[in-house]
Amino acid sequence: MHEIESGSVLDMVPESAASLLAEINGKHSRIRLSMAAFIIGALVVAVLLLASLKSIAAGGVVLTVIAMIVGSYLDKIRRSVVLLYDFEPDVLERYLGFVASFERLIGTDSIWHVAAEGNDRNWKRNGGATRIQNRSNIRLALSSPGVVKSNIDVPSIPVGKQVLHFFPDRILVVDNAKVGAVEYGELQLDVQSTRFVEDGRVPSDARVVGHTWLHPNRNGGPDRRFRDNRQIPICAYDEGHFSSRSGLNELVQISAEGRLAPFAAELRRLVSSRGEHAGRTSRSD
């Protein structure tokens, strides 16, 4: 199998987003004062306990908790990038339509991130399937990257080590403490229907288009040499491949056939509005 994996987010730095990404990554790299307070406080309390100064150590615990609370408050200020969007009415309508199409995806029974796929000649052990995938369940959400605060709901898709956040003007790609961006002008989203031999739980919204055997013969019947040879369904799923010239390369599979195409259509509709009256953004610490 070959991996389906994006490149480094550090290579995803379009010129139009360079200053924004520098600010976000700079805030990401700042030390958490709350964590520093915890570590220092824990060390001080440990030394006091070793010195049998229990009463003073108890006071140290209280001071550590207070320092952590203050540090957490300061972290929210010093480690935050605020993105405010002011939409023209028609652009707001398009963005709300895009978010609504994403919420319909959230309501899908099962969504998978496909990390790798390939061809397998041993079709007899894979329900007759010659295309196999390494996939894992994911949960979609409306969320922003950790240090970003915004006045809008942001559709987000986790794809392995990275998370795609669909802001109105671009996609922010988060990989742990690093953030890159993909401009919509270079985003490619290819949607297609696929037939998948499902040997696991059949999602409630999946369309079953046929059946096969876990170990089939070439004529389609069961291979009697295998004792546990049960019949399994073939399901029609949607697949969406996200890619860009800067290295984005992710494959997502949806159990409800027909829901991914409206999402892609609403995304294209949103992108088209950027040349008309794109939402204006402002940033502050």
NUVEXKE-856366 format. One line per 2 residues: for each residue y, z, x of N, C-alpha, C. Coordinates in nm, 2 decimals, padded with zeros to 4 digits. Each point is the difference from the previous one (the first is absolute). Layout:
BEGIN
Y:Z:X:Y:Z:X:Y:Z:X  ...
//
This chain:
BEGIN
-00.12:00.00:00.08:00.12:00.00:-00.08:00.13:00.00:00.09  00.10:-00.06:-00.05:00.13:00.00:00.07:00.10:00.09:-00.07
00.08:00.08:00.07:00.09:00.09:-00.06:00.12:-00.08:-00.06  00.04:00.06:-00.11:00.13:-00.05:-00.07:00.10:00.11:00.02
00.08:-00.02:00.10:00.09:00.11:00.04:00.14:-00.05:00.05  00.10:00.07:-00.04:00.14:-00.04:00.04:00.02:00.03:00.14
00.10:-00.06:00.06:00.04:00.03:00.14:00.09:00.13:00.00  00.05:00.03:00.11:00.09:00.12:00.02:00.12:-00.02:-00.08
00.04:00.11:-00.07:00.13:00.00:-00.08:00.12:-00.01:00.10  -00.02:00.03:00.13:00.11:-00.02:00.09:00.03:-00.14:00.02
-00.09:-00.09:-00.04:00.03:-00.15:00.01:00.06:-00.05:-00.13  00.01:00.09:-00.10:00.06:-00.04:-00.13:00.14:00.05:-00.01
00.09:-00.07:00.08:00.14:00.04:00.00:00.09:-00.12:-00.02  00.01:-00.04:-00.12:00.10:-00.11:-00.03:00.14:00.04:00.04
00.08:-00.10:00.04:00.13:00.03:00.05:00.09:00.07:-00.11  -00.02:-00.04:-00.12:00.08:00.06:-00.11:-00.03:00.14:-00.02
-00.12:00.05:00.04:-00.03:00.14:-00.02:-00.01:00.08:00.13  00.05:-00.05:00.11:-00.02:00.06:00.13:00.07:00.14:00.00
00.13:00.01:-00.05:00.07:00.12:00.01:-00.06:00.11:-00.10  -00.05:-00.05:-00.12:-00.06:00.09:-00.09:-00.13:00.06:00.06
-00.08:-00.09:00.06:-00.13:00.05:00.06:00.03:00.10:00.11  00.10:-00.03:00.08:00.03:00.08:00.11:00.04:00.14:-00.05
00.07:00.01:-00.11:00.04:00.13:-00.05:-00.12:00.07:-00.06  -00.08:-00.07:-00.08:-00.12:00.06:-00.06:-00.09:00.05:00.11
-00.03:-00.08:00.10:-00.10:00.04:00.11:00.06:00.12:00.08  00.14:-00.01:00.02:00.06:00.11:00.07:-00.01:00.13:-00.08
00.02:00.00:-00.13:-00.02:00.12:-00.08:-00.14:00.05:00.00  -00.10:-00.10:00.00:-00.14:00.04:00.00:-00.04:00.08:00.13
00.07:-00.04:00.11:-00.04:00.05:00.13:00.06:00.14:00.03  00.09:00.04:-00.09:00.07:00.13:00.02:-00.10:00.12:-00.02
00.01:00.10:00.09:-00.09:00.11:-00.02:00.03:00.08:-00.13  -00.11:00.04:-00.06:00.02:00.08:-00.13:00.03:00.14:00.04
00.12:00.05:-00.04:00.04:00.13:00.03:-00.09:00.11:-00.06  -00.05:-00.04:-00.12:-00.09:00.10:-00.07:-00.13:00.02:00.08
-00.05:-00.11:00.06:-00.12:00.01:00.08:00.03:00.08:00.13  00.12:-00.03:00.06:00.04:00.07:00.12:00.01:00.15:-00.02
00.06:00.03:-00.12:00.01:00.15:-00.03:-00.13:00.06:-00.02  -00.10:-00.07:-00.06:-00.13:00.06:-00.02:-00.07:00.02:00.13
00.01:-00.09:00.09:-00.07:00.01:00.13:00.06:00.11:00.09  00.13:00.00:00.00:00.07:00.11:00.08:-00.03:00.14:-00.06
00.01:00.00:-00.13:-00.02:00.13:-00.07:-00.14:00.05:00.02  -00.10:-00.09:-00.01:-00.14:00.04:00.01:-00.03:00.05:00.14
00.06:-00.06:00.10:-00.02:00.04:00.14:00.06:00.14:00.02  00.13:00.02:-00.05:00.06:00.13:00.01:-00.08:00.11:-00.07
-00.04:-00.02:-00.12:-00.08:00.09:-00.07:-00.13:00.04:00.07  -00.07:-00.10:00.06:-00.12:00.02:00.07:00.02:00.09:00.12
00.11:-00.03:00.07:00.03:00.09:00.12:00.03:00.14:-00.04  00.07:00.02:-00.11:00.03:00.13:-00.05:-00.13:00.08:-00.05
-00.09:-00.08:-00.06:-00.13:00.07:-00.04:-00.08:00.04:00.12  00.00:-00.09:00.11:-00.07:00.04:00.12:00.05:00.12:00.07
00.14:00.02:-00.02:00.06:00.11:00.05:-00.01:00.13:-00.09  -00.07:-00.02:-00.11:-00.02:00.11:-00.09:00.13:00.04:-00.07
00.09:-00.09:-00.01:00.13:00.03:-00.07:-00.01:-00.06:-00.14  -00.09:00.06:-00.09:-00.03:-00.06:-00.13:00.12:00.00:-00.09
00.08:00.11:00.00:00.12:00.00:-00.09:00.10:-00.10:00.03  00.02:-00.02:00.13:00.10:-00.11:00.04:-00.06:-00.14:-00.03
-00.14:-00.01:00.02:-00.06:-00.13:-00.03:00.01:-00.03:-00.15  00.00:00.10:-00.09:00.01:-00.03:-00.14:00.14:-00.05:-00.03
00.10:00.06:00.07:00.14:-00.06:-00.02:00.01:-00.14:00.06  -00.08:-00.03:00.10:00.00:-00.13:00.06:-00.05:-00.10:-00.10
-00.10:00.04:-00.08:-00.06:-00.09:-00.10:00.10:-00.04:-00.10  00.08:00.11:-00.05:00.10:-00.03:-00.10:00.11:-00.09:00.06
00.04:00.02:00.12:00.10:-00.09:00.06:-00.05:-00.14:00.02  -00.13:-00.01:00.03:-00.06:-00.14:00.02:00.00:-00.07:-00.13
-00.03:00.07:-00.11:00.00:-00.07:-00.13:00.14:-00.04:-00.04  00.10:00.09:00.02:00.14:-00.04:-00.03:00.04:-00.12:00.08
-00.04:00.00:00.13:00.04:-00.11:00.09:-00.06:-00.13:-00.04  -00.13:00.01:-00.05:-00.07:-00.12:-00.05:00.07:-00.06:-00.13
00.04:00.09:-00.09:00.07:-00.04:-00.12:00.13:-00.07:00.04  00.08:00.06:00.09:00.13:-00.06:00.04:-00.03:-00.13:00.07
-00.10:00.00:00.09:-00.03:-00.13:00.07:-00.04:-00.11:-00.09  -00.08:00.04:-00.11:-00.04:-00.11:-00.09:00.12:-00.06:-00.07
00.09:00.09:-00.04:00.13:-00.05:-00.07:00.07:-00.09:00.10  00.02:00.04:00.12:00.07:-00.08:00.10:-00.07:-00.13:00.03
-00.14:00.00:00.00:-00.08:-00.12:00.02:00.03:-00.11:-00.10  00.02:00.05:-00.13:00.02:-00.10:-00.11:00.14:-00.07:00.02
00.09:00.07:00.07:00.13:-00.06:00.02:00.00:-00.09:00.13  -00.05:00.05:00.11:00.01:-00.07:00.12:-00.11:-00.11:00.02
-00.10:00.01:-00.08:-00.11:-00.10:00.01:-00.01:-00.10:-00.12  00.11:-00.01:-00.07:00.00:-00.08:-00.12:00.09:-00.13:00.02
-00.04:-00.11:-00.05:00.08:-00.12:-00.02:00.01:-00.03:-00.14  00.12:-00.01:-00.06:00.02:-00.02:-00.14:00.03:-00.15:-00.02
-00.08:-00.06:-00.09:00.02:-00.14:-00.04:00.03:00.00:-00.15  00.13:-00.04:-00.03:00.05:00.00:-00.14:00.01:-00.15:-00.04
-00.05:-00.03:-00.12:00.00:-00.14:-00.05:00.09:-00.01:-00.12  00.09:-00.09:00.00:00.09:-00.03:-00.11:-00.02:-00.14:-00.05
-00.07:-00.02:-00.11:-00.05:-00.13:-00.04:00.10:-00.06:-00.10  00.01:-00.13:00.01:00.06:-00.08:-00.11:-00.10:00.01:-00.12
00.05:-00.01:-00.12:-00.09:00.01:-00.12:-00.13:-00.09:00.01  00.02:-00.13:00.03:-00.12:-00.09:00.00:-00.10:00.04:00.11
00.05:00.04:00.11:-00.09:00.04:00.11:-00.07:00.13:-00.03  00.07:00.09:-00.07:-00.07:00.13:-00.04:-00.11:-00.03:-00.10
00.03:-00.10:-00.09:-00.11:-00.04:-00.10:-00.12:-00.05:00.07  00.02:-00.08:00.11:-00.11:-00.06:00.07:-00.07:00.11:00.08
00.07:00.09:00.06:-00.07:00.11:00.08:-00.08:00.09:-00.09  00.05:00.03:-00.12:-00.07:00.08:-00.10:-00.13:-00.08:-00.04
00.01:-00.13:-00.02:-00.11:-00.08:-00.03:-00.11:00.01:00.11  00.05:-00.01:00.12:-00.10:00.01:00.11:-00.06:00.14:00.01
00.07:00.10:-00.02:-00.06:00.14:00.00:-00.10:00.01:-00.12  00.04:-00.05:-00.12:-00.09:00.00:-00.11:-00.14:-00.07:00.03
00.01:-00.11:00.07:-00.12:-00.07:00.03:-00.09:00.08:00.10  00.07:00.07:00.09:-00.07:00.09:00.10:-00.06:00.11:-00.08
00.06:00.06:-00.10:-00.05:00.11:-00.07:-00.13:-00.04:-00.08  00.00:-00.13:-00.04:-00.13:-00.05:-00.06:-00.11:00.00:00.10
00.03:-00.03:00.13:-00.10:00.00:00.10:-00.05:00.15:00.03  00.10:00.09:-00.01:-00.04:00.14:00.02:-00.10:00.04:-00.11
00.01:-00.06:-00.12:-00.10:00.04:-00.10:-00.13:-00.07:00.01  -00.02:-00.08:00.11:-00.13:-00.06:00.02:-00.11:00.10:00.04
-00.12:-00.02:-00.05:-00.11:00.09:00.03:-00.02:00.02:00.15  -00.02:-00.11:00.07:-00.03:00.01:00.14:00.08:-00.10:00.08
00.05:00.04:00.11:00.08:-00.08:00.10:-00.05:00.03:00.14  -00.03:-00.11:00.07:-00.06:00.02:00.14:00.09:-00.06:00.10
00.00:00.06:00.12:00.06:-00.07:00.12:-00.12:-00.05:00.08  00.00:-00.13:00.03:-00.11:-00.07:00.07:00.04:00.00:00.15
-00.07:00.08:00.08:00.03:00.01:00.14:-00.07:-00.11:00.09  -00.11:-00.05:-00.05:-00.07:-00.10:00.07:-00.09:-00.08:-00.09
-00.03:-00.12:00.04:-00.09:-00.08:-00.08:-00.07:-00.11:00.09  -00.11:-00.05:-00.05:-00.07:-00.10:00.08:-00.11:-00.06:-00.07
-00.07:-00.09:00.06:-00.12:-00.06:-00.06:-00.13:00.07:00.05  -00.09:00.01:-00.09:-00.13:00.07:00.04:-00.11:-00.10:-00.05
-00.08:-00.04:00.10:-00.11:-00.09:-00.03:-00.12:00.07:-00.07  00.00:00.14:00.01:-00.11:00.07:-00.06:00.04:00.03:-00.15
00.01:-00.11:-00.08:00.04:00.01:-00.14:-00.10:00.07:-00.08  -00.13:00.00:00.04:-00.10:00.07:-00.07:00.02:00.15:-00.02
00.07:00.06:00.10:00.03:00.14:-00.01:00.13:00.04:-00.06  00.08:-00.10:-00.04:00.13:00.02:-00.05:00.02:-00.06:-00.14
-00.10:00.00:-00.08:00.01:-00.05:-00.14:00.03:-00.15:00.00  -00.04:-00.07:00.11:00.03:-00.15:00.00:00.14:-00.03:00.06
00.08:00.10:00.02:00.13:-00.03:00.05:00.00:-00.04:00.15  00.08:-00.10:00.03:00.01:-00.04:00.14:00.13:00.05:00.06
00.09:00.04:-00.08:00.13:00.05:00.04:00.00:00.15:-00.02  00.01:00.08:00.10:00.00:00.15:-00.01:00.13:00.05:00.05
00.04:00.12:-00.06:00.13:00.06:00.03:-00.02:00.15:00.03  00.09:00.05:00.09:00.02:00.14:00.03:00.12:00.04:-00.08
-00.01:00.08:-00.10:00.11:00.03:-00.09:00.00:00.15:-00.03  00.12:00.05:-00.04:00.01:00.14:-00.04:00.10:00.01:-00.12
-00.02:00.10:-00.09:00.08:00.02:-00.11:00.14:00.05:00.04  00.11:-00.05:-00.06:00.13:00.04:00.03:00.07:00.04:-00.13
00.11:00.07:00.00:00.08:00.04:-00.11:00.14:-00.05:00.01  00.05:-00.08:-00.09:00.13:-00.04:00.00:00.10:00.11:-00.05
00.12:-00.01:00.04:00.10:00.10:-00.04:00.14:-00.05:00.01  00.09:00.07:-00.07:00.14:-00.03:00.01:00.06:00.11:00.10
00.02:-00.04:00.13:00.04:00.09:00.10:00.08:-00.07:00.11  00.08:00.08:00.07:00.08:-00.05:00.11:-00.06:00.06:00.13
00.03:-00.06:00.12:-00.04:00.06:00.12:00.06:00.14:00.02  -00.07:00.08:00.08:00.03:00.14:00.00:00.15:00.04:00.03
00.07:-00.07:00.09:00.14:00.03:00.03:00.10:-00.07:-00.09  -00.05:-00.09:-00.08:00.09:-00.09:-00.08:00.02:00.07:-00.14
00.12:00.02:-00.04:00.03:00.04:-00.14:00.08:-00.11:-00.07  -00.04:-00.02:-00.12:00.05:-00.12:-00.08:00.02:00.04:-00.14
00.09:-00.08:-00.07:00.02:00.02:-00.14:-00.08:-00.09:-00.09  -00.11:-00.06:00.06:-00.08:-00.09:-00.08:-00.15:00.04:00.02
-00.09:-00.05:-00.09:-00.14:00.01:00.02:-00.05:-00.11:00.08  -00.08:00.03:00.11:-00.04:-00.11:00.09:-00.15:-00.02:-00.01
-00.05:-00.11:-00.04:-00.14:-00.03:00.00:-00.06:00.01:00.14  -00.11:00.07:00.02:-00.06:00.02:00.13:-00.15:-00.03:00.00
-00.05:-00.07:00.10:-00.14:-00.03:00.01:-00.05:00.04:00.13  -00.10:00.10:00.01:-00.06:00.04:00.13:-00.10:-00.11:00.04
00.01:-00.04:00.12:-00.09:-00.10:00.05:-00.06:00.04:00.14  -00.09:00.09:00.00:-00.06:00.05:00.12:00.09:00.09:00.07
00.04:-00.03:00.12:00.09:00.09:00.08:00.14:-00.01:-00.04  00.04:-00.10:-00.08:00.14:-00.03:-00.04:00.02:00.02:-00.15
00.12:00.01:-00.04:00.04:00.00:-00.14:00.12:-00.10:-00.02  -00.02:-00.08:-00.10:00.11:-00.10:-00.03:00.09:00.06:-00.11
00.13:00.01:00.02:00.09:00.05:-00.10:00.09:-00.12:-00.04  00.00:-00.04:-00.12:00.07:-00.12:-00.05:00.14:00.04:-00.05
00.09:00.00:00.09:00.14:00.02:-00.04:00.06:-00.13:-00.06  00.11:00.01:-00.07:00.06:-00.12:-00.06:00.03:-00.11:00.10
00.04:00.04:00.13:00.05:-00.10:00.09:-00.10:-00.04:00.11  -00.11:00.09:00.02:-00.10:-00.03:00.10:-00.11:00.10:-00.01
-00.11:-00.03:00.07:-00.11:00.09:00.00:00.01:00.09:00.13  -00.01:00.13:-00.02:-00.01:00.09:00.12:-00.14:00.03:00.02
-00.05:-00.02:00.12:-00.14:00.02:00.04:-00.01:00.12:00.09  -00.06:00.11:-00.05:-00.01:00.13:00.07:-00.14:00.02:00.06
00.00:00.03:00.13:-00.12:00.03:00.07:00.02:00.14:00.07  -00.04:00.10:-00.07:00.02:00.14:00.05:00.15:00.02:00.02
00.05:00.02:00.12:00.14:00.03:00.03:00.08:-00.12:00.03  -00.06:-00.12:-00.01:00.07:-00.12:00.04:00.02:-00.09:-00.13
00.11:-00.06:00.00:00.04:-00.08:-00.12:00.04:-00.14:00.04  -00.05:-00.10:-00.06:00.04:-00.14:00.02:00.05:-00.06:-00.14
00.03:-00.13:00.00:00.05:-00.06:-00.12:-00.05:-00.15:-00.01  -00.02:-00.04:-00.12:-00.03:-00.15:-00.02:00.10:-00.05:-00.11
00.08:-00.10:00.04:00.09:-00.06:-00.10:-00.08:-00.08:-00.10  00.05:00.00:-00.12:-00.07:-00.07:-00.11:-00.01:-00.15:00.03
00.10:-00.05:00.07:00.00:-00.14:00.03:-00.12:-00.05:00.09  -00.06:00.10:00.08:-00.12:-00.04:00.08:-00.13:00.06:-00.06
00.01:00.07:-00.11:-00.12:00.05:-00.06:-00.08:-00.11:-00.07  -00.13:00.00:00.03:-00.10:-00.09:-00.07:-00.10:00.09:-00.08
00.00:-00.02:-00.13:-00.10:00.07:-00.09:-00.09:-00.10:-00.07  -00.12:-00.01:00.04:-00.10:-00.09:-00.05:-00.09:00.07:-00.10
-00.01:-00.04:-00.12:-00.08:00.07:-00.10:-00.11:-00.10:-00.05  -00.12:00.06:00.00:-00.11:-00.08:-00.05:-00.11:00.08:-00.07
-00.08:-00.06:-00.08:-00.11:00.07:-00.07:-00.12:-00.01:00.09  -00.08:00.10:00.01:-00.12:00.00:00.08:-00.12:00.06:-00.08
-00.12:-00.05:00.04:-00.12:00.06:-00.06:-00.06:00.09:00.10  -00.03:00.12:-00.05:-00.04:00.11:00.09:-00.13:00.06:-00.05
-00.11:00.00:00.08:-00.12:00.06:-00.03:00.02:00.16:00.01  00.00:00.06:-00.11:00.04:00.15:00.00:-00.13:00.08:-00.01
-00.03:00.07:00.12:-00.12:00.08:00.00:00.04:00.15:-00.02  00.14:00.03:-00.02:00.04:00.13:-00.03:00.03:00.01:-00.15
00.09:00.10:-00.03:00.04:00.02:-00.14:00.08:-00.12:-00.05  -00.03:-00.04:-00.12:00.08:-00.12:-00.06:00.13:00.06:-00.06
00.11:-00.04:00.04:00.13:00.05:-00.06:00.00:-00.03:-00.15  00.07:00.08:-00.07:00.00:-00.01:-00.15:00.08:-00.13:-00.04
00.09:-00.04:00.08:00.08:-00.12:-00.04:-00.05:-00.13:00.07  -00.11:00.01:00.07:-00.05:-00.12:00.07:-00.07:-00.10:-00.10
00.01:-00.13:00.02:-00.07:-00.10:-00.08:-00.12:-00.04:00.08  -00.12:00.03:-00.07:-00.13:-00.03:00.06:-00.03:-00.15:-00.04
-00.02:-00.08:00.10:-00.02:-00.14:-00.02:-00.14:-00.05:00.02  -00.09:00.09:00.04:-00.14:-00.03:00.03:-00.07:00.12:00.06
-00.13:-00.03:00.03:-00.08:00.11:00.06:-00.09:-00.07:00.11  -00.04:00.08:00.09:-00.09:-00.04:00.10:-00.09:00.12:00.03
-00.08:-00.01:00.11:-00.09:00.11:00.03:00.04:00.05:00.14  -00.02:00.13:00.02:00.04:00.06:00.13:-00.07:-00.08:00.12
-00.13:-00.04:-00.03:-00.07:-00.08:00.10:-00.06:-00.12:-00.07  00.08:-00.11:-00.01:-00.04:-00.12:-00.08:-00.09:-00.10:00.08
-00.07:-00.08:-00.07:-00.07:-00.12:00.06:00.10:-00.11:-00.01  -00.04:-00.11:00.07:00.09:-00.12:00.00:00.02:-00.06:-00.14
-00.10:00.02:-00.09:00.01:-00.05:-00.13:00.08:00.09:-00.10  00.05:00.11:00.06:00.08:00.09:-00.08:-00.07:00.12:-00.06
-00.13:00.00:00.00:-00.08:00.11:-00.05:-00.02:00.11:00.10  -00.06:00.11:-00.04:-00.01:00.12:00.09:-00.11:-00.03:00.10
00.02:00.06:00.12:-00.10:-00.01:00.11:-00.09:00.12:-00.02  -00.12:-00.02:-00.04:-00.09:00.11:-00.03:-00.05:00.08:00.12
00.03:-00.04:00.12:-00.04:00.07:00.12:00.09:00.13:00.01  00.11:00.01:-00.07:00.09:00.12:00.01:-00.03:00.09:-00.12
-00.02:00.12:00.02:-00.04:00.09:-00.11:00.12:00.03:-00.08  00.11:00.04:00.06:00.13:00.04:-00.08:00.08:-00.12:-00.01
-00.04:-00.10:-00.08:00.07:-00.12:-00.01:00.06:-00.01:-00.14  00.12:00.05:-00.02:00.06:00.01:-00.13:00.10:-00.12:-00.02
00.03:-00.03:-00.12:00.09:-00.10:-00.04:00.15:00.05:00.02  00.08:-00.08:00.05:00.14:00.05:00.03:00.10:-00.11:-00.06
00.12:00.04:-00.04:00.09:-00.09:-00.06:00.08:-00.08:00.11  00.05:-00.11:-00.05:00.10:-00.08:00.08:00.13:00.01:-00.08
00.11:00.05:00.07:00.13:00.03:-00.07:00.10:-00.10:00.05  00.10:-00.03:-00.09:00.11:-00.08:00.03:00.12:00.09:00.03
00.04:00.00:00.13:00.11:00.08:00.04:00.12:-00.09:00.05  00.12:00.06:00.01:00.11:-00.06:00.06:00.02:00.04:00.14
00.04:-00.09:00.09:00.03:00.03:00.14:00.14:-00.05:00.03  00.07:00.09:00.07:00.14:-00.04:00.05:00.01:00.01:00.15
00.03:-00.10:00.07:00.02:00.00:00.14:00.14:00.00:00.04  00.05:00.11:00.06:00.14:00.01:00.04:00.01:-00.04:00.15
00.09:-00.09:00.03:00.01:-00.04:00.14:00.14:-00.04:00.03  00.03:00.00:00.13:00.14:-00.05:00.05:-00.01:-00.05:00.14
00.10:-00.07:00.05:00.00:-00.05:00.13:00.01:00.11:00.10  00.06:00.12:-00.04:00.02:00.11:00.09:-00.13:00.09:00.02
-00.11:-00.04:-00.07:-00.12:00.07:00.03:-00.06:00.08:-00.12  00.06:00.00:-00.12:-00.06:00.06:-00.11:-00.13:-00.08:-00.04
-00.11:00.07:-00.02:-00.12:-00.06:-00.04:-00.09:00.10:-00.07  00.00:00.00:-00.13:-00.07:00.10:-00.08:-00.06:-00.06:-00.12
-00.12:00.05:-00.04:-00.07:-00.06:-00.12:-00.03:00.12:-00.09  00.04:-00.02:-00.13:-00.02:00.10:-00.10:-00.08:-00.06:-00.12
-00.09:00.07:-00.05:-00.09:-00.04:-00.11:00.02:00.08:-00.12  00.01:-00.06:-00.12:00.03:00.06:-00.13:-00.11:-00.02:-00.09
-00.04:00.11:-00.07:-00.12:-00.02:-00.09:00.03:-00.07:-00.13  00.13:00.01:-00.05:00.04:-00.07:-00.13:00.05:-00.14:00.03
-00.08:-00.10:-00.02:00.03:-00.13:00.02:00.12:-00.04:-00.08  00.10:-00.07:00.06:00.12:-00.05:-00.07:00.12:00.09:00.01
-00.01:00.12:00.06:00.12:00.09:00.01:00.08:-00.03:00.13  -00.06:-00.06:00.10:00.07:-00.02:00.13:00.09:-00.12:-00.01
-00.03:-00.10:-00.08:00.08:-00.11:-00.01:00.14:00.03:-00.06  00.01:00.08:-00.11:00.13:00.04:-00.05:00.08:00.08:00.10
-00.06:00.08:00.08:00.07:00.08:00.10:00.06:-00.10:00.10  -00.08:-00.10:00.04:00.05:-00.10:00.10:00.12:-00.08:-00.06
-00.01:-00.03:-00.13:00.10:-00.08:-00.07:00.13:00.09:-00.01  -00.01:00.12:-00.03:00.12:00.09:-00.01:00.06:00.02:00.14
-00.08:00.00:00.10:00.05:00.02:00.14:00.08:-00.13:00.03  -00.06:-00.12:-00.03:00.08:-00.12:00.03:00.13:-00.01:-00.08
00.00:00.05:-00.12:00.12:00.00:-00.09:00.10:00.10:00.06  -00.04:00.11:00.06:00.09:00.09:00.06:00.06:-00.06:00.12
-00.09:-00.06:00.09:00.05:-00.06:00.12:00.10:-00.11:-00.03  -00.01:-00.08:-00.10:00.09:-00.10:-00.03:00.14:00.05:-00.04
00.01:00.13:-00.05:00.12:00.05:-00.03:00.09:00.04:00.12  -00.07:00.02:00.11:00.07:00.04:00.12:00.11:-00.10:00.05
-00.02:-00.13:-00.04:00.10:-00.10:00.03:00.11:-00.01:-00.10  -00.01:00.08:-00.11:00.10:00.00:-00.10:00.09:00.12:00.01
-00.05:00.11:-00.05:00.08:00.13:00.00:-00.09:00.11:00.05  -00.04:00.00:00.13:-00.09:00.10:00.05:00.05:00.14:-00.02
-00.08:00.09:-00.02:00.04:00.14:00.00:00.07:00.05:00.13  00.11:00.06:-00.01:00.07:00.04:00.12:-00.05:00.14:00.04
-00.01:00.02:00.13:-00.06:00.12:00.05:00.11:00.08:00.09  -00.02:00.13:00.00:00.09:00.08:00.09:-00.09:00.10:00.06
00.04:00.05:00.12:-00.08:00.10:00.07:00.09:00.12:00.04  -00.06:00.11:00.01:00.07:00.12:00.05:-00.10:00.10:00.05
00.04:00.09:00.08:-00.09:00.11:00.06:-00.02:00.11:-00.11
//
